[in-house]
Amino acid sequence: MSSASHSAMPPPAGGEFQRPFRVKSHLLSADFLETSSSPRKNFAPIGALPVHVQEAIMLKELLAVLQGQSKDYIYVLPLDNPMGTCTFGLDDSLDAAVKHYVLELLPIASLYSKIARFIDGGDENSCGMVMHAFLFGLRQFLREYKVRIAYYL
């Protein structure tokens, strides 16, 4: 077969060709799919548990939140702006020392979310080669980041 028979599909009349998966691409990044507007289960207050148990639970939840998953005692609050900064809610009964180290690490989860939304918002058809390469590099960075976080789960 000649290479001429493998031509690219022309865009539909009156518009640009749209890939059907681009509509739901935010689902691929796991960028906090569950928000506080979705029904959350009622959990026992974490403050009733011993501090060493609180630390273990919050460490597991923090590792999941760093990968873009809303959890039981750490959850993402609704965004005001699609490219805004994520804010998080914590169980109020959490031990003060544990809450301190969780609050120190939550900005990393917020930055992960912002980068994932930036990548998902990039339209490959309208950006140039430099932006395309930049988005590719960011995707690779996030993939490596998630592998490193998953190592500890």
Disulfide bonds with the S-S distance in Angstrom:
none
